[in-house]
Amino acid sequence: MYLMECLYAGLVFFVPGIAEKLRMNGRAEITTDQEHLNFLAIKGRLPISVFKVTSGRGIPALRPPLIV
């Protein structure tokens, strides 16, 4: 429910073997757009919905993220 009120999300990507992390902030939405569902299908099975974050750019994380 929080996503419906806030509309923004922050993501941190970790790549095994690489010290840097990529942080991405952007506008978030939950969509059932057929094009997105088809793209994420696995063995012909479609997801019910897709969590989509639209961002202008990704920036390197300068410090380790806080994991709670």
Rosetta silent file (secondary structure, phi, psi, omega in degrees, C-alpha in Angstrom):
SEQUENCE: MYLMECLYAGLVFFVPGIAEKLRMNGRAEITTDQEHLNFLAIKGRLPISVFKVTSGRGIPALRPPLIV
SCORE:     score description
SCORE:     0.000 S_00000001
   1 L     0.000  -30.406 -178.850    0.000    0.000    0.000 S_00000001
   2 H   -61.301  -38.071  179.569    2.916    2.368    0.659 S_00000001
   3 H   -61.146  -36.584  179.802    3.910    2.299   -3.023 S_00000001
   4 H   -64.428  -29.201 -178.444    0.447    3.502   -3.993 S_00000001
   5 H   -90.278  -37.412 -172.222    0.915    6.568   -1.776 S_00000001
   6 H   -85.178  -46.192  179.165    4.615    7.372   -2.311 S_00000001
   7 L    72.696    2.284  178.557    5.111    6.659   -6.063 S_00000001
   8 E  -127.763  149.761  179.590    8.930    6.623   -5.737 S_00000001
   9 E  -142.633  155.101  174.326   11.395    3.805   -5.064 S_00000001
  10 E  -122.240  133.729 -179.939   15.113    3.348   -4.595 S_00000001
  11 E  -122.092  146.135  173.913   16.937    0.214   -5.767 S_00000001
  12 E  -124.195  126.843 -179.756   20.486   -0.986   -5.088 S_00000001
  13 E  -104.138  127.319  176.728   22.072   -3.519   -7.452 S_00000001
  14 E  -109.555  130.136  177.553   24.829   -5.834   -6.173 S_00000001
  15 L  -113.914  120.457 -179.518   26.987   -7.711   -8.688 S_00000001
  16 L   -56.033  133.039  178.407   28.965  -10.675   -7.289 S_00000001
  17 L    87.417   -5.343  178.948   32.712  -10.098   -7.522 S_00000001
  18 L  -118.889  129.527 -175.009   32.435   -6.331   -8.066 S_00000001
  19 L   -72.125  -33.009 -177.459   32.909   -3.950   -5.138 S_00000001
  20 L   -74.733  151.396  175.027   30.821   -1.093   -6.558 S_00000001
  21 E  -118.371  156.173  176.711   27.068   -0.995   -6.242 S_00000001
  22 E  -113.582  124.720  178.619   24.597    0.794   -8.492 S_00000001
  23 E  -106.132  136.144  179.734   21.863    2.853   -6.871 S_00000001
  24 E  -133.465  129.793  175.667   18.798    3.859   -8.858 S_00000001
  25 E  -117.828  145.850  178.359   15.969    6.138   -7.757 S_00000001
  26 E  -178.318 -177.361  179.326   12.845    6.773   -9.749 S_00000001
  27 E   -78.341  130.232 -176.364    9.121    6.801  -10.174 S_00000001
  28 E  -111.603  148.618  174.630    7.580    3.448   -9.306 S_00000001
  29 E  -155.246  153.979  172.253    4.384    1.807  -10.416 S_00000001
  30 E  -103.252  124.309 -174.829    2.737   -1.584  -10.446 S_00000001
  31 E  -128.100  155.093  173.362    1.501   -2.363  -13.943 S_00000001
  32 L  -120.163   25.126  178.781   -0.325   -5.121  -15.759 S_00000001
  33 L   -58.630  128.413 -174.459    0.667   -3.821  -19.207 S_00000001
  34 H   -59.640  -37.084  179.572    0.728   -6.799  -21.580 S_00000001
  35 H   -61.415  -42.896  178.837    4.037   -5.781  -23.172 S_00000001
  36 H   -70.065  -40.559  178.997    5.813   -5.841  -19.799 S_00000001
  37 H   -61.948  -44.111  179.450    4.149   -9.098  -18.735 S_00000001
  38 H   -62.021  -39.708 -179.245    5.211  -10.812  -21.991 S_00000001
  39 H   -62.649  -33.981 -176.160    8.807   -9.620  -21.571 S_00000001
  40 L   -99.571   11.921  178.682    9.032  -11.192  -18.099 S_00000001
  41 L   -65.897  142.883  176.642    7.291  -14.479  -18.938 S_00000001
  42 E  -123.144  120.990 -178.932    9.090  -17.669  -17.836 S_00000001
  43 L    51.171   41.614  177.126    8.384  -20.877  -19.756 S_00000001
  44 L    81.108   -4.374 -179.844    5.228  -19.316  -21.178 S_00000001
  45 E   -95.416  125.672 -178.941    3.856  -18.303  -17.757 S_00000001
  46 L   -88.684  144.646  172.433    3.067  -14.628  -17.345 S_00000001
  47 L   -70.601  161.349  178.686    3.455  -12.756  -14.065 S_00000001
  48 L   -74.672  -39.996  179.314    0.293  -11.257  -12.566 S_00000001
  49 L  -151.109  169.738 -177.665    1.828   -7.789  -12.364 S_00000001
  50 E  -129.732  137.563  174.395    5.154   -6.000  -12.824 S_00000001
  51 E   -93.259  110.812 -173.545    6.984   -3.586  -10.518 S_00000001
  52 E  -112.806  127.874  176.221    8.309   -0.900  -12.867 S_00000001
  53 E  -118.617  122.213  179.807   10.783    1.822  -11.847 S_00000001
  54 E  -104.622  123.706 -176.998   11.463    4.589  -14.356 S_00000001
  55 L  -134.313  148.685  175.983   14.679    6.526  -13.826 S_00000001
  56 L   -75.103  -32.805 -178.793   16.613    9.074  -15.794 S_00000001
  57 L  -162.953  160.711  173.076   19.974    7.606  -14.761 S_00000001
  58 L  -105.560  145.312  179.518   21.745    5.265  -12.385 S_00000001
  59 E  -126.877  146.241  178.002   24.487    6.532  -10.093 S_00000001
  60 E   -64.202  140.525  176.191   27.238    4.627   -8.268 S_00000001
  61 L   -76.588  125.831 -175.801   26.546    4.160   -4.565 S_00000001
  62 L   -84.480  -19.868  178.446   29.222    6.082   -2.672 S_00000001
  63 L  -138.390  158.083  178.117   28.778    4.243    0.583 S_00000001
  64 L   -60.647  138.349  179.675   27.516    0.797    1.552 S_00000001
  65 L   -70.083  152.460  176.401   23.702    0.813    1.825 S_00000001
  66 L   -81.672  119.571  178.721   22.044    0.432    5.195 S_00000001
  67 L  -107.705  118.790 -176.531   20.435   -2.990    5.387 S_00000001
  68 L  -100.667    0.000    0.000   17.849   -3.310    8.146 S_00000001
